[in-house]
Amino acid sequence: MPLLIVDDSESSLLALETAVRGFAGCVVESFTNPLEALSRCQAVDFDVVLVDYMMPEMNGIEMIRRLRRQPGYEDVPVVMVTSQ
C-alpha cells in the first residue's frame, strides 16, 4: 500500500514514518515540501495521504484542495496531523 506523508518538520516525518512502516505491505514516501508531494502524486497512486496542517509554503487544507483536483485523488483517504 503506497502511503504519502507530507510534513515540513523532519522530526515529525520520522515519527510518522516509524509509526506506519510496521504495517505489512506499507510503502512510505515522505516530503517536507507540499508542492513536491503534489507533483509526485501525478506519477504515483497513493492509497492514503497523511498531511500536516501547518506548513510554511502551503497549509494542509490548501494541499488537500489541490490534491482532490488531481485525477484519481477525489476519494483517497486523507488524514490531517498537527502538533498544535
Z-matrix of the N, CA and C atoms (Angstrom, degrees):
N
C 1 1.445
C 2 1.523 1 108.49
N 3 1.305 2 118.82 1 113.92
C 4 1.457 3 121.69 2 177.08
C 5 1.531 4 111.06 3 -74.30
N 6 1.315 5 115.77 4 127.38
C 7 1.457 6 122.18 5 -177.23
C 8 1.520 7 109.09 6 -126.23
N 9 1.315 8 116.84 7 134.24
C 10 1.462 9 122.91 8 -179.49
C 11 1.526 10 109.08 9 -107.96
N 12 1.348 11 115.73 10 133.08
C 13 1.465 12 121.52 11 174.51
C 14 1.528 13 107.71 12 -121.90
N 15 1.340 14 116.32 13 130.31
C 16 1.458 15 121.34 14 178.84
C 17 1.526 16 108.32 15 -128.45
N 18 1.327 17 115.74 16 116.88
C 19 1.462 18 121.40 17 179.81
C 20 1.521 19 107.65 18 -156.39
N 21 1.320 20 117.54 19 134.07
C 22 1.461 21 120.34 20 -177.94
C 23 1.527 22 112.68 21 -75.10
N 24 1.315 23 117.62 22 -12.80
C 25 1.458 24 122.10 23 -179.88
C 26 1.539 25 110.34 24 -94.55
N 27 1.322 26 115.62 25 120.71
C 28 1.477 27 120.19 26 179.13
C 29 1.532 28 111.03 27 -60.87
N 30 1.342 29 117.33 28 -39.05
C 31 1.463 30 119.47 29 -178.63
C 32 1.527 31 111.35 30 -68.43
N 33 1.321 32 116.80 31 -37.10
C 34 1.467 33 119.56 32 176.34
C 35 1.524 34 111.38 33 -67.16
N 36 1.330 35 115.99 34 -39.98
C 37 1.473 36 119.77 35 176.48
C 38 1.522 37 110.37 36 -58.66
N 39 1.315 38 116.31 37 -46.96
C 40 1.467 39 120.34 38 -179.19
C 41 1.524 40 111.05 39 -61.13
N 42 1.323 41 117.29 40 -43.01
C 43 1.470 42 120.76 41 179.60
C 44 1.529 43 111.01 42 -63.54
N 45 1.325 44 116.84 43 -44.64
C 46 1.474 45 120.29 44 179.77
C 47 1.525 46 111.46 45 -66.51
N 48 1.332 47 116.30 46 -42.38
C 49 1.474 48 120.05 47 177.86
C 50 1.514 49 110.30 48 -59.34
N 51 1.312 50 117.01 49 -45.17
C 52 1.458 51 121.68 50 -179.81
C 53 1.523 52 110.73 51 -61.44
N 54 1.315 53 116.32 52 -40.11
C 55 1.463 54 120.52 53 -178.45
C 56 1.527 55 112.77 54 -66.32
N 57 1.327 56 118.05 55 -37.39
C 58 1.466 57 119.75 56 -174.01
C 59 1.526 58 114.20 57 -96.21
N 60 1.307 59 118.32 58 -18.06
C 61 1.467 60 120.02 59 -177.77
C 62 1.531 61 112.87 60 -65.14
N 63 1.300 62 117.09 61 -18.92
C 64 1.462 63 120.25 62 179.69
C 65 1.520 64 113.73 63 -74.61
N 66 1.319 65 117.72 64 -13.61
C 67 1.464 66 120.30 65 179.82
C 68 1.520 67 109.72 66 -76.35
N 69 1.311 68 116.00 67 131.24
C 70 1.467 69 121.11 68 -178.38
C 71 1.528 70 110.41 69 -59.42
N 72 1.307 71 115.62 70 132.71
C 73 1.453 72 121.72 71 175.80
C 74 1.517 73 115.04 72 77.80
N 75 1.317 74 117.37 73 6.58
C 76 1.463 75 121.20 74 -178.15
C 77 1.531 76 109.90 75 -86.30
N 78 1.329 77 115.34 76 122.42
C 79 1.467 78 121.57 77 176.70
C 80 1.524 79 106.38 78 -113.59
N 81 1.340 80 116.63 79 118.78
C 82 1.457 81 121.92 80 -172.07
C 83 1.522 82 111.49 81 -105.20
N 84 1.336 83 115.90 82 134.63
C 85 1.458 84 122.14 83 168.44
C 86 1.513 85 106.65 84 -122.30
N 87 1.332 86 116.43 85 134.76
C 88 1.455 87 121.49 86 -175.93
C 89 1.517 88 111.37 87 -124.63
N 90 1.328 89 114.45 88 146.07
C 91 1.457 90 121.25 89 178.96
C 92 1.521 91 109.92 90 -139.56
N 93 1.333 92 116.27 91 142.67
C 94 1.462 93 120.66 92 171.97
C 95 1.524 94 110.57 93 -93.66
N 96 1.315 95 117.33 94 -14.56
C 97 1.457 96 122.56 95 -178.15
C 98 1.524 97 109.49 96 -111.74
N 99 1.331 98 118.21 97 117.84
C 100 1.463 99 120.11 98 -177.68
C 101 1.531 100 113.53 99 -64.47
N 102 1.322 101 118.46 100 -30.69
C 103 1.466 102 120.46 101 178.45
C 104 1.520 103 111.11 102 -66.95
N 105 1.323 104 116.56 103 -39.93
C 106 1.469 105 120.29 104 176.27
C 107 1.529 106 110.35 105 -65.61
N 108 1.326 107 116.61 106 -38.66
C 109 1.464 108 120.69 107 179.11
C 110 1.531 109 110.56 108 -63.78
N 111 1.332 110 116.75 109 -43.86
C 112 1.463 111 120.23 110 178.73
C 113 1.526 112 111.20 111 -62.78
N 114 1.307 113 116.28 112 -38.11
C 115 1.457 114 120.38 113 177.43
C 116 1.534 115 110.36 114 -63.55
N 117 1.323 116 116.56 115 -41.90
C 118 1.466 117 121.08 116 179.46
C 119 1.533 118 110.76 117 -64.52
N 120 1.316 119 116.84 118 -31.71
C 121 1.470 120 120.91 119 179.89
C 122 1.524 121 111.86 120 -65.48
N 123 1.310 122 117.59 121 -18.48
C 124 1.461 123 120.25 122 176.59
C 125 1.524 124 111.25 123 -74.75
N 126 1.332 125 117.00 124 -21.91
C 127 1.462 126 121.52 125 -177.94
C 128 1.530 127 113.41 126 -104.10
N 129 1.336 128 116.66 127 -23.12
C 130 1.466 129 121.08 128 -175.53
C 131 1.524 130 109.02 129 -124.42
N 132 1.319 131 116.27 130 138.33
C 133 1.463 132 121.12 131 175.58
C 134 1.529 133 108.35 132 -94.87
N 135 1.319 134 116.31 133 94.78
C 136 1.462 135 120.80 134 179.35
C 137 1.526 136 109.33 135 -77.50
N 138 1.329 137 116.14 136 142.56
C 139 1.462 138 121.62 137 -179.97
C 140 1.527 139 112.10 138 -87.21
N 141 1.325 140 116.80 139 -26.80
C 142 1.465 141 122.67 140 -179.47
C 143 1.523 142 107.80 141 -145.34
N 144 1.334 143 115.91 142 144.80
C 145 1.466 144 121.22 143 178.69
C 146 1.522 145 108.04 144 -127.57
N 147 1.344 146 116.33 145 128.52
C 148 1.458 147 122.89 146 171.26
C 149 1.520 148 106.54 147 -108.97
N 150 1.316 149 117.89 148 126.51
C 151 1.461 150 120.66 149 -176.23
C 152 1.526 151 110.19 150 -135.06
N 153 1.314 152 115.15 151 137.18
C 154 1.458 153 122.36 152 176.69
C 155 1.525 154 109.54 153 -71.09
N 156 1.312 155 116.34 154 147.16
C 157 1.456 156 120.62 155 179.03
C 158 1.530 157 111.76 156 -77.45
N 159 1.336 158 116.84 157 -45.07
C 160 1.461 159 121.09 158 -174.86
C 161 1.534 160 110.25 159 -106.78
N 162 1.326 161 115.91 160 110.17
C 163 1.463 162 122.23 161 176.11
C 164 1.523 163 107.63 162 -135.11
N 165 1.336 164 118.04 163 150.93
C 166 1.468 165 119.90 164 -173.66
C 167 1.531 166 115.87 165 -70.06
N 168 1.313 167 119.36 166 -42.34
C 169 1.464 168 121.01 167 -176.10
C 170 1.523 169 112.50 168 -77.20
N 171 1.311 170 115.16 169 -38.25
C 172 1.462 171 121.03 170 -175.40
C 173 1.529 172 106.52 171 -157.29
N 174 1.320 173 117.74 172 130.85
C 175 1.458 174 117.63 173 179.67
C 176 1.536 175 110.14 174 -76.50
N 177 1.317 176 115.15 175 169.06
C 178 1.455 177 120.30 176 -175.99
C 179 1.516 178 113.99 177 -62.81
N 180 1.318 179 117.19 178 -34.35
C 181 1.462 180 120.10 179 -179.77
C 182 1.519 181 110.59 180 -64.99
N 183 1.327 182 116.84 181 -44.39
C 184 1.469 183 119.78 182 178.49
C 185 1.525 184 110.84 183 -65.66
N 186 1.324 185 116.84 184 -37.98
C 187 1.464 186 118.77 185 178.51
C 188 1.530 187 110.43 186 -62.54
N 189 1.327 188 116.73 187 -42.07
C 190 1.467 189 120.37 188 179.45
C 191 1.531 190 110.02 189 -64.57
N 192 1.314 191 117.31 190 -40.23
C 193 1.478 192 119.94 191 177.48
C 194 1.525 193 110.63 192 -58.25
N 195 1.323 194 115.58 193 -46.33
C 196 1.471 195 119.57 194 -179.84
C 197 1.521 196 111.52 195 -67.64
N 198 1.330 197 116.19 196 -38.36
C 199 1.460 198 120.58 197 178.71
C 200 1.525 199 110.62 198 -62.03
N 201 1.314 200 117.40 199 -43.64
C 202 1.464 201 122.07 200 -178.69
C 203 1.528 202 112.32 201 -62.77
N 204 1.317 203 117.72 202 -24.11
C 205 1.471 204 120.90 203 178.43
C 206 1.524 205 112.40 204 -78.24
N 207 1.331 206 117.35 205 -14.72
C 208 1.459 207 120.30 206 -179.51
C 209 1.530 208 109.38 207 -80.50
N 210 1.333 209 116.90 208 138.06
C 211 1.469 210 120.45 209 178.93
C 212 1.528 211 111.67 210 -56.30
N 213 1.322 212 115.36 211 132.39
C 214 1.455 213 121.17 212 178.08
C 215 1.520 214 113.98 213 91.35
N 216 1.322 215 117.64 214 -8.78
C 217 1.465 216 120.61 215 -177.97
C 218 1.525 217 113.21 216 -109.18
N 219 1.316 218 116.64 217 11.40
C 220 1.462 219 120.31 218 -179.06
C 221 1.533 220 112.12 219 -62.95
N 222 1.343 221 117.41 220 -33.85
C 223 1.463 222 121.23 221 -174.23
C 224 1.523 223 114.08 222 -123.54
N 225 1.323 224 117.90 223 11.79
C 226 1.461 225 120.49 224 179.65
C 227 1.532 226 108.67 225 -68.80
N 228 1.339 227 117.97 226 132.53
C 229 1.461 228 120.17 227 178.84
C 230 1.530 229 111.51 228 -61.87
N 231 1.334 230 115.15 229 133.50
C 232 1.460 231 121.78 230 178.95
C 233 1.532 232 107.24 231 -125.63
N 234 1.332 233 115.12 232 132.76
C 235 1.466 234 121.23 233 175.82
C 236 1.518 235 107.01 234 -116.54
N 237 1.334 236 116.25 235 122.93
C 238 1.458 237 119.77 236 177.01
C 239 1.516 238 108.44 237 -93.81
N 240 1.325 239 114.84 238 133.08
C 241 1.465 240 120.99 239 179.85
C 242 1.527 241 108.64 240 -121.61
N 243 1.326 242 115.53 241 155.31
C 244 1.456 243 119.98 242 177.02
C 245 1.509 244 109.36 243 -158.89
N 246 1.308 245 115.80 244 153.21
C 247 1.463 246 119.82 245 175.02
C 248 1.529 247 109.96 246 -100.08
N 249 1.328 248 116.30 247 3.48
C 250 1.481 249 121.18 248 178.38
C 251 1.505 250 110.93 249 -73.97
